[in-house]
Amino acid sequence: MKPMAARAAAMPPFEIRDIMELAWQTPGCIHLEVGQPNFSTPEYINQAGIEAIQGGFTGYTSARGIPELQEAICHKLLQRNGIKATANNITVCPGAVTALDSTVMALVEQGDEVLIPDPAWHNPKAIIGFLGATPVPYTLKPETGFLPDMQELKKLVSTRTKAIVINTPANPTGGVFPRELLEGIYTLARKHDLYVLSDEIYEEFVFDGNHFSIKSIDDDERVISIFGLSKSHAMTGWRLGYAIAPAPISEVVTKLQEALVSCASSISQKAAVAALCGPYDEVEKMCQAYKRRRDIALDVLRGYGLYEYTPGGAFYLMVNVSRLGNDSSQIAKQLLRETKVATAPGTAFGSSMKQHVRISLAAKEDDIQTGLERICRTITSRA
C-alpha cells in the first residue's frame, strides 16, 4: 500500500481530546476542560433557522455567503468594530476555524515563517506546519498578563517572515491586547511588509474596557480579521464564521472555500442574519456571567495563595500547577484521577505552558468554585 501524505499524517493530535475522553468515562466528573458555552442559542436565532427550513431555504448558496448576511456583516463591522467593508471583503465560512485555515492557506507557502503566540489555540500552528511553512512562537507570559513583548517580536522577524498571528481576547489565557499594543504590532507589520492574521472570535467578551479590532486601523490592506458567532451567540453547532480581508485575498479565500466546503450552511446563514441584526442583550448577559465566573475563580485562587494574573476577556484562565511537576499533560490526568476535575493541559497550547492547565469558565458557577477548590487543595497539599 502506498503511504499517506506525510505532512497530513504528521499533524499532531490535540491533547485536549485525550482528557475529554477520560473525563467522559469518569463518573461525577466536573468538566472545566471544554471551551463550549453552556448557554443555549437565543430563541430568536433558533426561530430564524426554523423558518429557513420551513421555507425551503436548504440549498447551496454563494461561496461568499448570501447577500442578506453580507449586508448584516458589513453593518455589524462598522457599528461594533469600526471596520468599513463591502461584500468583496467577506467570505462566510462553516465556523471561524474554516475561515482561519482558509486564510492561512491563501497567504502561506513552503519556506515561509509565521509568528504565532505561545500559548495559543492549536489550529494556526497545525495548518502552518501542514503547508510546509515554519511557525515561529512568540512567548506570552503570565507576569505581563499574557501580552506579547514588542522587543521579542521585533527580534523574531526575519527575511522569511510572512505574517503575524494574533488572538485577542485570547484562548487559552483570556488576555486582551490594548489598542496601543495593537498599533505597535501593526507598525511592525507595515515596516517589514507582513500580513496580520487577527483571530477575534471572543470579541464580545471583554470584561474591563472594550475590544479593539486591529483591522480598523488597516490603511494599507495587510490585516485579515476572523470573526464568528460560535462563542458570542452560543452557536457552536451552527458552524458560522467569516473572514474580512482585502479584496484580492478575499477572492482567494473564497476559491479555497469552494474547493473545501462549497459554502456555509444556508440555514445557519439565515440564523446568523438574525443574530447580527437582533438585540445584543443575551450576548451582554453572557459576558457578565463569564465575568462573574472569572471573579469567583480568582477569589478561590487568592484564598489558596495561587493567584497569578487576571484574564481580561474570553472565558478561560490558566492555573499554575508547577508544584505538581513540569508535565501539564500528566498533571491534568493526575487532577482528573485525584479530584475528578477535568482541565486542559497547558502544553496543548504551547511548550511554554508545561506548568499550567487551562480552566474553562463556560461552566456553572458551583462547578467552577468546587472544581477549582479541589485543584487548589491538591496543589497546596504538595507544597
C-alpha positions as CSV (number, residue, x, y, z in Angstrom):
1,M,0.0,0.0,0.0
2,K,1.4,3.4,-0.9
3,P,2.0,5.8,2.0
4,M,-0.4,8.5,3.1
5,A,0.6,12.2,2.7
6,A,3.5,12.6,5.1
7,R,2.5,16.1,6.3
8,A,-1.1,15.1,7.0
9,A,-0.1,12.0,8.9
10,A,2.5,14.0,10.9
11,M,-0.1,16.5,12.2
12,P,-0.1,16.1,16.0
13,P,-3.4,15.2,17.7
14,F,-4.9,17.8,20.0
15,E,-4.1,16.9,23.6
16,I,-7.4,18.0,25.0
17,R,-9.1,15.1,23.2
18,D,-7.4,12.6,25.4
19,I,-8.6,14.4,28.6
20,M,-12.1,14.7,27.2
21,E,-12.3,11.0,26.5
22,L,-11.0,10.2,30.0
23,A,-13.3,12.8,31.6
24,W,-16.5,11.4,30.0
25,Q,-15.5,8.0,31.4
26,T,-15.2,9.4,34.9
27,P,-18.4,9.3,36.9
28,G,-19.2,12.6,38.7
29,C,-16.5,14.5,36.8
30,I,-16.6,18.3,36.8
31,H,-15.9,19.5,33.3
32,L,-13.7,22.5,33.2
33,E,-11.8,21.4,30.1
34,V,-14.1,22.3,27.2
35,G,-14.5,25.8,25.6
36,Q,-18.1,25.2,24.9
37,P,-20.6,27.9,26.0
38,N,-23.1,26.4,28.5
39,F,-25.8,28.8,27.2
40,S,-28.5,27.9,24.7
41,T,-28.6,29.7,21.4
42,P,-31.1,32.7,21.8
43,E,-34.6,31.7,20.7
44,Y,-35.0,34.4,18.1
45,I,-31.9,33.0,16.3
46,N,-33.3,29.4,16.5
47,Q,-36.6,30.7,15.1
48,A,-34.8,32.2,12.1
49,G,-33.2,28.8,11.4
50,I,-36.5,27.0,11.7
51,E,-38.2,29.5,9.3
52,A,-35.4,28.9,6.8
53,I,-36.0,25.1,6.9
54,Q,-39.8,25.5,6.8
55,G,-39.4,28.0,3.9
56,G,-37.3,25.5,1.9
57,F,-34.1,27.6,2.2
58,T,-32.0,24.5,2.3
59,G,-29.8,24.5,-0.8
60,Y,-26.4,25.8,-1.8
61,T,-25.5,29.4,-1.6
62,S,-22.8,31.6,-3.0
63,A,-19.4,30.7,-1.5
64,R,-19.1,34.2,-0.2
65,G,-22.4,34.0,1.7
66,I,-26.0,35.2,1.0
67,P,-26.3,38.9,0.2
68,E,-28.5,39.4,3.3
69,L,-25.8,38.1,5.5
70,Q,-23.1,40.1,3.8
71,E,-25.1,43.2,4.4
72,A,-25.6,42.3,8.1
73,I,-21.9,41.6,8.5
74,C,-20.9,45.0,6.9
75,H,-23.3,46.8,9.2
76,K,-22.0,45.0,12.3
77,L,-18.4,45.6,11.4
78,L,-18.9,49.3,11.0
79,Q,-21.1,49.7,14.2
80,R,-19.2,47.4,16.6
81,N,-15.7,47.2,15.2
82,G,-15.1,50.5,13.3
83,I,-14.3,48.5,10.1
84,K,-15.5,49.6,6.7
85,A,-16.1,46.6,4.4
86,T,-18.0,45.5,1.3
87,A,-19.2,42.2,0.1
88,N,-15.8,41.9,-1.8
89,N,-14.1,41.7,1.6
90,I,-16.2,39.0,3.1
91,T,-16.1,35.2,3.0
92,V,-18.7,33.4,5.1
93,C,-17.4,30.0,6.3
94,P,-18.6,27.0,8.3
95,G,-17.1,28.3,11.5
96,A,-14.2,30.6,12.3
97,V,-11.8,27.6,12.2
98,T,-12.5,27.2,8.4
99,A,-12.1,30.9,7.9
100,L,-8.8,30.9,9.7
101,D,-7.4,27.8,8.0
102,S,-8.5,29.0,4.5
103,T,-6.8,32.4,5.2
104,V,-3.6,30.7,6.2
105,M,-3.7,28.6,3.0
106,A,-4.3,31.8,1.0
107,L,-1.2,33.5,2.4
108,V,1.4,31.0,3.4
109,E,3.5,28.6,1.4
110,Q,6.5,26.3,1.9
111,G,9.6,28.1,3.3
112,D,7.7,31.0,4.9
113,E,7.8,31.8,8.6
114,V,4.8,32.9,10.6
115,L,4.9,34.4,14.1
116,I,2.4,32.7,16.3
117,P,1.6,33.2,20.0
118,D,2.7,30.7,22.6
119,P,0.4,29.7,24.2
120,A,-2.4,29.7,21.6
121,W,-5.2,27.7,20.1
122,H,-3.5,24.9,18.1
123,N,-5.1,25.4,14.6
124,P,-2.8,28.1,13.2
125,K,0.4,26.1,14.2
126,A,-1.0,22.9,12.7
127,I,-2.1,24.3,9.4
128,I,1.1,26.4,9.0
129,G,3.2,23.2,9.5
130,F,1.0,21.3,7.2
131,L,1.7,23.8,4.4
132,G,5.5,23.3,4.8
133,A,6.0,26.7,6.5
134,T,7.5,27.3,9.9
135,P,5.6,28.5,12.9
136,V,7.8,30.7,15.0
137,P,6.4,31.2,18.5
138,Y,6.5,34.4,20.5
139,T,6.1,33.8,24.2
140,L,3.2,35.2,26.3
141,K,4.0,35.3,30.0
142,P,1.6,35.4,33.0
143,E,3.6,38.2,34.6
144,T,2.7,40.5,31.7
145,G,-1.0,39.4,31.6
146,F,0.0,37.1,28.7
147,L,0.6,40.1,26.3
148,P,3.4,39.9,23.7
149,D,6.7,41.7,24.2
150,M,7.3,44.0,21.2
151,Q,11.0,43.7,21.6
152,E,10.8,39.9,21.2
153,L,8.5,40.3,18.2
154,K,11.0,42.6,16.5
155,K,13.9,40.1,17.1
156,L,11.9,37.2,15.6
157,V,11.1,38.9,12.3
158,S,13.4,37.5,9.5
159,T,13.5,37.8,5.7
160,R,11.3,34.7,5.6
161,T,8.6,36.1,7.9
162,K,5.3,36.3,6.0
163,A,2.7,37.1,8.7
164,I,2.0,37.6,12.4
165,V,-1.0,35.7,14.0
166,I,-2.7,37.4,17.0
167,N,-5.7,36.4,19.1
168,T,-7.5,38.9,21.3
169,P,-9.3,38.2,23.5
170,A,-7.2,35.1,23.7
171,N,-7.7,31.4,24.1
172,P,-6.3,29.9,26.4
173,T,-5.2,32.9,28.5
174,G,-8.1,35.4,28.4
175,G,-5.5,38.1,27.6
176,V,-6.8,41.2,25.9
177,F,-4.4,43.3,23.8
178,P,-4.8,47.0,24.4
179,R,-5.1,49.4,21.5
180,E,-1.5,50.8,22.0
181,L,-0.1,47.3,21.7
182,L,-2.1,46.5,18.5
183,E,-1.0,49.8,17.0
184,G,2.6,48.7,17.7
185,I,2.1,45.3,16.1
186,Y,0.6,47.0,13.0
187,T,3.5,49.4,12.7
188,L,5.9,46.4,12.9
189,A,3.9,44.6,10.2
190,R,4.0,47.6,7.9
191,K,7.7,48.2,8.4
192,H,8.5,44.6,7.4
193,D,5.6,44.2,4.9
194,L,3.9,41.4,6.9
195,Y,0.3,40.3,6.9
196,V,-1.5,40.3,10.2
197,L,-4.0,37.4,10.8
198,S,-6.3,38.5,13.7
199,D,-8.4,35.9,15.4
200,E,-11.3,37.8,17.1
201,I,-13.7,35.0,17.9
202,Y,-14.0,36.2,21.5
203,E,-14.6,39.8,20.6
204,E,-17.8,40.2,22.6
205,F,-16.3,39.0,25.9
206,V,-14.1,41.8,27.3
207,F,-14.7,42.4,31.0
208,D,-12.9,45.7,31.6
209,G,-13.0,48.2,28.7
210,N,-13.8,47.4,25.0
211,H,-12.5,45.2,22.3
212,F,-10.3,46.9,19.7
213,S,-10.1,45.5,16.2
214,I,-6.7,46.0,14.5
215,K,-8.4,45.9,11.1
216,S,-10.0,49.3,12.0
217,I,-6.5,50.9,11.5
218,D,-5.5,48.9,8.4
219,D,-4.9,51.7,5.9
220,D,-2.7,49.6,3.5
221,E,-4.7,46.3,3.4
222,R,-2.5,43.8,5.3
223,V,-4.9,42.7,8.0
224,I,-7.3,39.8,7.8
225,S,-9.7,39.5,10.7
226,I,-11.6,36.4,11.7
227,F,-14.9,36.6,13.4
228,G,-17.7,34.1,14.2
229,L,-20.9,33.5,16.2
230,S,-20.0,30.3,18.0
231,K,-18.9,32.0,21.2
232,S,-20.7,35.3,21.1
233,H,-24.1,33.9,20.4
234,A,-23.7,30.3,21.7
235,M,-23.9,28.9,18.2
236,T,-21.0,26.4,18.2
237,G,-23.1,23.7,16.4
238,W,-24.4,26.1,13.7
239,R,-20.8,26.4,12.4
240,L,-20.8,30.0,11.2
241,G,-17.7,32.3,10.9
242,Y,-16.4,34.8,8.5
243,A,-13.1,36.3,7.2
244,I,-12.7,40.0,6.5
245,A,-9.8,40.6,4.1
246,P,-8.5,42.9,1.3
247,A,-10.5,42.1,-1.9
248,P,-7.6,40.1,-3.7
249,I,-7.0,37.9,-0.6
250,S,-10.8,37.5,0.0
251,E,-11.1,36.3,-3.6
252,V,-8.6,33.5,-3.0
253,V,-10.1,32.6,0.4
254,T,-13.4,32.3,-1.4
255,K,-11.9,30.0,-4.1
256,L,-10.5,27.8,-1.3
257,Q,-13.9,27.8,0.4
258,E,-15.5,26.5,-2.8
259,A,-12.9,23.7,-3.1
260,L,-13.0,22.7,0.5
261,V,-16.6,23.0,1.7
262,S,-18.6,24.6,-1.2
263,C,-20.4,27.1,1.1
264,A,-21.6,27.6,4.7
265,S,-25.0,26.1,5.6
266,S,-27.8,28.1,4.2
267,I,-29.9,27.5,7.3
268,S,-27.1,28.8,9.6
269,Q,-26.6,31.8,7.4
270,K,-30.2,32.8,7.9
271,A,-29.8,32.3,11.6
272,A,-26.7,34.5,11.5
273,V,-28.6,37.3,9.9
274,A,-31.0,37.2,12.9
275,A,-28.0,37.1,15.3
276,L,-26.2,40.1,13.8
277,C,-29.3,42.2,13.3
278,G,-31.1,41.3,16.5
279,P,-30.6,42.6,20.1
280,Y,-27.3,42.0,21.8
281,D,-29.0,41.7,25.3
282,E,-28.3,38.0,25.5
283,V,-24.7,38.4,24.4
284,E,-24.2,41.1,27.1
285,K,-25.7,38.8,29.7
286,M,-23.3,36.0,28.8
287,C,-20.4,38.4,29.1
288,Q,-21.5,39.5,32.6
289,A,-21.9,35.8,33.5
290,Y,-18.4,35.0,32.4
291,K,-17.0,37.9,34.3
292,R,-18.8,36.7,37.5
293,R,-17.3,33.3,37.0
294,R,-13.8,34.7,36.4
295,D,-14.1,36.7,39.7
296,I,-15.3,33.5,41.5
297,A,-12.3,31.6,40.2
298,L,-9.9,34.4,41.1
299,D,-11.3,34.6,44.6
300,V,-10.6,30.8,45.1
301,L,-7.0,31.2,43.8
302,R,-6.4,34.2,46.1
303,G,-7.7,32.2,49.0
304,Y,-5.1,29.5,48.4
305,G,-2.3,31.9,47.6
306,L,-2.3,30.7,44.0
307,Y,-3.4,33.9,42.2
308,E,-1.1,34.7,39.2
309,Y,-3.0,37.2,36.8
310,T,-6.4,38.5,35.9
311,P,-7.9,37.5,32.5
312,G,-9.4,40.5,30.7
313,G,-11.8,38.6,28.5
314,A,-12.8,35.3,26.7
315,F,-13.8,32.6,29.2
316,Y,-10.5,30.9,30.2
317,L,-8.0,31.0,33.0
318,M,-4.5,29.5,33.2
319,V,-3.7,28.0,36.5
320,N,-0.1,27.4,37.7
321,V,0.4,23.8,38.8
322,S,4.2,23.8,38.9
323,R,4.1,22.4,42.5
324,L,2.8,19.2,40.9
325,G,5.5,18.9,38.3
326,N,6.6,20.0,34.8
327,D,4.4,18.0,32.6
328,S,0.9,19.5,32.3
329,S,-0.4,16.6,30.3
330,Q,0.4,14.2,33.1
331,I,-0.7,16.7,35.7
332,A,-4.1,17.1,34.0
333,K,-4.6,13.4,34.1
334,Q,-3.5,13.3,37.7
335,L,-6.0,16.0,38.7
336,L,-8.7,14.1,36.9
337,R,-7.9,10.9,38.8
338,E,-7.4,12.5,42.2
339,T,-10.1,15.3,42.1
340,K,-12.5,14.3,39.3
341,V,-12.0,17.7,37.7
342,A,-11.1,17.8,34.0
343,T,-8.8,20.6,32.9
344,A,-6.9,21.2,29.6
345,P,-3.1,20.6,29.7
346,G,-1.2,23.8,29.0
347,T,1.1,22.0,26.5
348,A,-1.9,21.6,24.2
349,F,-1.5,25.3,23.6
350,G,2.3,25.6,23.5
351,S,5.6,24.5,25.0
352,S,5.7,27.5,27.4
353,M,2.8,26.1,29.4
354,K,4.3,22.9,30.8
355,Q,3.5,24.1,34.3
356,H,-0.1,25.3,33.7
357,V,-3.5,23.9,33.0
358,R,-6.4,25.8,31.4
359,I,-9.7,26.2,33.2
360,S,-12.8,26.9,31.1
361,L,-15.3,29.4,32.7
362,A,-18.0,28.0,30.4
363,A,-19.4,26.0,33.3
364,K,-21.8,26.5,36.2
365,E,-20.6,28.8,39.0
366,D,-20.8,26.0,41.5
367,D,-18.8,23.7,39.3
368,I,-16.1,26.4,38.9
369,Q,-15.9,27.0,42.6
370,T,-16.0,23.4,43.7
371,G,-13.7,22.2,40.9
372,L,-11.1,24.9,41.4
373,E,-11.1,24.4,45.2
374,R,-10.4,20.7,44.7
375,I,-7.5,21.6,42.4
376,C,-6.1,24.2,44.8
377,R,-6.2,21.8,47.7
378,T,-4.3,19.2,45.7
379,I,-1.7,21.8,44.7
380,T,-1.2,23.3,48.2
381,S,-1.0,19.8,49.8
382,R,2.2,19.2,47.8
383,A,3.9,22.4,49.0
